[in-house]
Amino acid sequence: MSLFNVYPLNPIAITKAAGSRVWDDKGQEYLDMYGGHAVISIGHTQPHWVKRIVDQLHAIAFYSNSVIMPIQEELATALNEISSKKDFQLFLCNSGAEANENALKLASFHTGRKKIIAFKKSFHGRTSLAVAATDNSSIIAPVNETDNIIFLPLNDIVALQACFATQGSEIAAVIIEGIQGVAGIHEATDIFLQAIRKACDEFGAVYIADSVQCGYGRTGQFFAHDHAGVNADIYSMAKGMGNGFPIGGILIAPHIQPKFGMLGTTFGGNPLACAAALAVIEVMQKDQLIKAAGEKGAYLINALRNTTGVKVVRGRGLMIGFEMEDHLQDLKKVLLNDFKIFTGEAKPNVIRLLPSLAISMEDINLFLTGLNGAIQQMTQKKD
């Protein structure tokens, strides 16, 4: 049996990882500046995280959500503390797409409405409603097509206000990434997020902060939306939440009331996933990784802005994208193949950096050395 071939794969088999390094099956070491799409938040195979999962495995790995699970309540308490969303409620699931799916569904239940505002170049997941709210026609199947999604330009307050003025009574929610990741690191401005909050309040819509990639401390605040000084009604989370163990969730404001049966999950909030998520929070707090992400990200962004060949740098904390000059369009491949550094990309010519929040300054400087070496090598070939 073959694998269903939906991913363009690098011909590298990663078999071992620790911190911000990974190794292939031939023993070759790589620097990981991408963290598997922002998933690795506290470092690969972090010892406390491993122990938490192993200890939980010896106790109980799974039971259904038909019984009380104290570890879920422990995670809810820890999330309330680290996120400062003190009165919010927690619903647990397995992935970012599920988190956004449940957030959108809950908003529709709460308002009794169908229309959703999303934004150009957005990415919210690949499940039915989440992908419908994703601005990429190539991954939307005919069955996912709906007239209930309204796509507006990012950071266009006039268009936002005009949409609410004409359709406000039909709009269930606005869903927005604090920083668009897949699109190439495009940040929603503070004033735009504040305008969304105001419009949602005025028209009774739900503000959904998609924090799947830009949340969990990556930008120097727990949620990227926090930089704007606004509170959303629902925050979606995943990726860095489990440091590689599948878990997702939504934080839900207290004015949105639950009802038996409105949401549900089989595997969401299982004991192993909760143990992994608790370990992440414990390490983040102990090692002050949110503060570190802000400081190390500022250092890295400043260095990139002073790098020859880099045209534009975007992002906050350790969620960074930088556009390269045209002759450096193969930089990602050169970094990987010749300098053994994993990065991400966005078309047409953006390198994305999403390393562990625990990355060392030594590894950041190692990346910068490799980057300059790759740029010099490619520039000499061009000349």
N, C-alpha and C positions, 0 to 999 in steps of 0.2 A: 504494500500500500504506500502511495506517495502522499506527501503533504499537499494541501490545497494551496496552489502557488499564487498568493496575493501580495507577497512582500518582495521587493527587490533586495536581495541579500548581499552583504559583503562576504567574500569567501573566507571568513574567519570564524572559528569555533571557540567561543569563550567558555572555559571550563573552571576558572578559579577567579576569586575577587577578594580584595581587602582594601578598605579605605577608599582612596580615589584611584586605585590601580586594578586592572584586570589582566588575566593571562590567558593565552590561547592554548590549544591542545599540543602545541609544539614548544611551550614554555616561554613564548615571546611575551614580554611585558608591555602594557599600554597605559597611558595616562587617560583617565576617563573625565572629560570635561562636559559630558552630556547626561550622565546619570540615568541612562535608559529613559529618556523623555521626561526628565525632572522627577523621576521616581525615587532615586537614592538621595534621601534627605540627610541622613546622619552617617553615611559611609557604608560601603559594602561590608557585609558580614560583621557589623559592629558587635563587639563581644556581649554587651548588655542586652542588645536586641536578640542575639542568638540564644542566650541563656533564658530570657523571658519566654521565648517560643518553646524551647526544649522543656522547661519546667511545666509549662501549660500542657504540652503534649502528654506528659506523664500523668497529669491530673485528669483532664478531659479535653478531647479535641473538638467535639461537636455534640450539640443537642439542638432541638428546634426552638423557635421563638414562642413556643406555647408554654414555657416555664420562665420563672424569674432567673435572670443571669446576673449575678452581682458584678461580674467583670464589665458588663455593659454600663452599669451605673457608675462604676469606678472610672471608666473612660469618659462618660458624660461629665462627671465632676472635674476631671483633669482638663477636658476641652473648655469647659466654662472658665476655668482659671487662666489657661494660657491664651485664650482668645479674647478674654474680657467681655464675652457676650453672656453676662451672668444669668439672665432669666430665659435664655433660649432653650429650646428642646432639641433632642438629637434623634434622628432616624438613621440607622446604619444599613448599608448595602455593600456592593462588591467592587464598584468601579466608578469612574468619573461619568461615563455615559449614563449609568443607572442613577447616579446622584442627580444629574440634570434632568433626566426623564421624570424622576419622582418630584423634583422641584417644580417643573412645569405642570405636571398633573395636579399637584397640591394647590398651586396657584389658581388653576381652573376650578377645582373643587371650592376653594375659598371664595372666589369672586362670582362663580356661576357664569363666567365668560369664556370665549374661545380664542380671541386674538392675542398673539404674542409679538412683541417688538424685539427683533434681534438686529445685528449690525453687519455691514459689509465686511467680508474677510473673516467672519467669526468661525470658530470651531467649538462645538459643544458635545461631540460624540457621534457614535455610529448607530445607536438604537433608534427606534422609529421616530419619536418626536424630537429627540436631541439632534438627529441628523437632518430633520426637516428645518431646524433652526440654525443649521450650519450652512454657510454661504459657499458651497462647493457642489455644483450640479453633478459632477462626475461620480460622487459617492451617494447620491440620493436615488434610490430605486423608485420606479413608478408608484409602488404602493405607499411610499413615504411622502409623495407630493401632496401638498395641502395649501389652500388659500388662506389659512389661519395665521401664517407667518408674514410679518411685514419687515423687510430689510431696509434699514436706514443707514446713511453714512455715519461712520464713527466721528464723534466730537462735533457734530453739526447740531447745535442747540436749536436753531431756527427750524430745521426739519423735524426734530423731536417735538417741539411745541406745536407745529402745524399738524402733525399726525395725531397728537392727543386732542387738539382742537376739533378735528373732524371725526375721530373714531374713539375718543376717550371712554365712552360708555361701553364699548365692546372689548377693551383691552384688559386682558387678565394679568399680564406681566410684561416686564422688560427684563431680558436676560443679557448680561454683558460681562465679558472678561475684563478684569482690571487692567491686564496687559494681554493683548492677543498674542499667543505663543506661536501657533502653527503659521499664522500670517506673516511672521517675521519680526516679532517683538514691537508691536504698536500699542502705545499706552493711551488709555482713556484719561483725558485731562481731569483735574480735580473739579473744575467748574462744570464740566459735562456730567460727571457723576452726581454732583450737587443738583443739577437741573433735572436729572432722572428722579432723584429722591423727591424733589418738589412736585414734579408732574404726577408721580405715583401717589403721593399724598393727596393731591388735589382731585384726582379722578378715581381713587380707590383701587389702584392697580398694585401688583406685588413686584417689588424690586428684588430680582434674583442676581446675586453676585457669584458668577461662575469663577470659583477659586481653585478649580481642579489643578491647574498648572501654576498659577501665579500666587496661590495661597501657601499656607503652612510655613510661614516665616521666610519664604524665598526672597522677598523684596526688602527685608529689614523691618517689616511689620507683619503681624500674623496673617492678615489678609491684605492684598494689594489695595483693596478699596478703602482700607483704613487711612491711607495717606490723604484721602480727600476729606476726612472728618465726617463721613456719613455712615449710617447704619443701614444695611440692607434688611429685607424681611426674611430672605432665605440665602444661606451661603452653601454652595456645593463644594465638596472636598473629595480628594482621592490621591492619586500619585504619591506624593511625599508622605502621606498619612501613615503608610505601613512600611516604608523603606524597602519595598519590593514584595511584601506580602499583600495579596489583593484585599483591599478594603476601601470603601467609600462611604460617604455620609452627607447629610444635610443638617445644618443648624437652622432652626425654625423659630421665628420671633413668637413671643408669648400670645400675641393677639390672634394668631392662626391656631384654631382649635382642632385637635385630633378627633377622629371618629372611628370606631371599630370597622376594619375592613377597607378603609380608604387607601392604605398602602400596605404592602406586605413583601416578605422576602424569606427564602429558605435558608440561604447561607449567610446573609448579611448579619454582621455582629456576632459571628461564631467566636468561641473562646480563643482560638488561635489568632484570629485576626485582631481581636481586642488586645491580646497580649502584645502583639507586634506594635499596635498603635500606641499603647501605653509606654512601651519601651522608647518609641520615638519621642514622645513628649518628655519623658524623664531625662533622656540624653539632651534634648534641646534646652531644657531648663538648667540642668547641671552645668552644661558647657556654654550656656548663653549664646546659642547658635543663631538666634534671630538677630541679635546685635552684631554678631560676627558676620552674618550675611550682608548686612548693610555696610559694614566697614570694609570688608574684603571686596565687595562688589564695587564700592566707590574707587578703591585702589585700582582694580582691574579696568573699570571704565575709563579712568583717567589715563592709564597706560595705553589703552587701545586708541584713545583720541590722539595720542602722540606717536602712533605707529605709522610709518610710511606704507602707503597702499590702502589704508583704511579710509573710506570716504565719510561714512556716517556711523555713529554709535548710538544705540537706543537701549533703554531698559532701566531697571532699578535693582539694586542688590545683586544677587546671583541669578538674575534672569536677564540675559544680555543678548542683543543681536547687533552685528556690525556688517555694513555693506562694504564690499571690496571693489577696487578698480576692475575694469572689464577684463584685463589680461590675467586676473587672478580668479577666474570663475571656477577653476578646478582645485581651489585651495583645500577644500574639505578632503578630497581624495589624496592630495599630497601630504597633508597633515597625518592622515591615517596610515598610508602606505610607506611613507619615507621617514616620518617623525614619530610614528606610533602614538598618535593622539586622537582619541575619539571626540568629535564635535557633532553638532546637528547642523541643519541648513534649512533655508526657506528660499524658494525660487523668487527672483532669478539669480541673485548673487549675494545671499545673506548667510553668514555663519551664526549659528545659535549656540550659546553657552548656558548650560543648566547643571553645573556640577553640584556635588554634595555640599551642604551648608557647612560641613566640617572640614572642607578642603583646607590644606595647610598653605601658608604663604609660600613655602618652598615649592609646592606643586603649582601654584599660580605663576610663580616666576619661571618654573620649568616650562609651563605652557607658553609664556610670553617669549622665552628664548626659542622654542620650537616654531612659534608663529613667525618671528622675525627671520629665522633660518629658512622656513618654507617660502616666505615672500621673496627673500633674496635669491633663492634657488630658481624660482619661477621667473623672476625679473631678468636674471642672467640668461635664461633660456630664450626669453622673448627677444632680448637684444642680440 
